[in-house]
């Protein structure tokens, strides 16, 4: 049976994007994280990219020090990022693919193809008490690799679902549902995210095995019009309504 409550992690990367457009200290992503927590966010997600295009090293240090909710550090599978994670000890580290030229994360991590590279990274993070998540496509081969790597959590990439329409959208939704069920059968905790909006989050939120959604760009964009707290409340309401309807 579907549990009614589903966690919402709010990604505050693009508050930093706006700050960095002009330099200086405003708007402050840490202030946004604190406001998100006040509005009901269950956790905060921040992606420290290799090129530091939005979140900075100082942002991560301040988030760890000031925010009293779990911090999910999105990171590439590099020695630099592992060292940063081990230094700051966030609640969770979500390993994502990263390319310098991309505007945003494009697709899931190839956990199967990069198994040998990822294995020691996952082990080091887990040994430090950091919950490891792998951001992967809704694909059984990737789920099996994640389980073999010892990552307790996967985050299913919902970007394709969010950009399709009609029959293609429904086919991708079925793919996400099947992957969530299969992943849970392997003992993985299932999260989902990327591209979700209030008008399309419902079918993903209704998937019984998905216990957490991580959403950022849409919430920060809506905050321009309605304020951050209200944008989070609206997303939370859409998630809760879909979750309850699935009972």
C-alpha positions, 0 to 999 in steps of 0.5 A: 500500500502507498504510504501517504507521506512522501518527502520533498527535497528542494534544490536551491542551485538556481538561487545561486545561479541568479546571484552569480549572474551579477556577483556579490552575495544576493540572493543567498542560497542558504537563506533560500534553504532556510526559507524552504525548510520553514515552508515544509521542505524535508531536505535541501539539495545542492549540486556543487559542479566542477566549474562552480557555475552556481553553488560554491564551496562556501555555500556547501559549508554554510548549508551544513552549518546552518540548515537543520534538515538533511543536505543532499549533495549532488556531485560528480564521481571525481576525487575532488568531489569525494574529498569535499563530501568527506570533509563536510559530511552531508547527510547524503551524496547523490552521484550524477553524471556531469559534462562541462558543456551541459546546461543541466544534468542530461540523463542518468549515470551509467552505473553499469558501465562505470562500475569499477570506477564507482565501486571505491567511491561508493564504499568511501562515502558509505564508510564515512556515514554518508547516504549514497544515491545514484542518479540513474535512468529507469532501467533494470540494468542500471538498478542492478548495478546500483544494488551491486555497488552497495548504494542504498538509494537511487534517484530515477531520472524523470526528465524524459517523462517531463519532456514527452507528451501523449503516448510517449509520455505514458510509455515513459511513465510506465517505464518509471513505474516498472523501474521503481517496483523492480528497484524496490524489489532489490532493496533499494530506496527509490527517489525521483526527480528532474523536470517535475512541475506541479502539472506533471508531478502527480503520476510520479508522486503516486508511484508507491515505491517512490519515497522522495522527490527532489525538485528545484528549477520549477520551484525556484522559477515559480518563486519569482511570481508567488514567493518561495514558500507558496511555490513549495506549498503548491508543490507539496499540495500536488504531491499529497493529492496524488499520493492520497488518491493512490491509496 
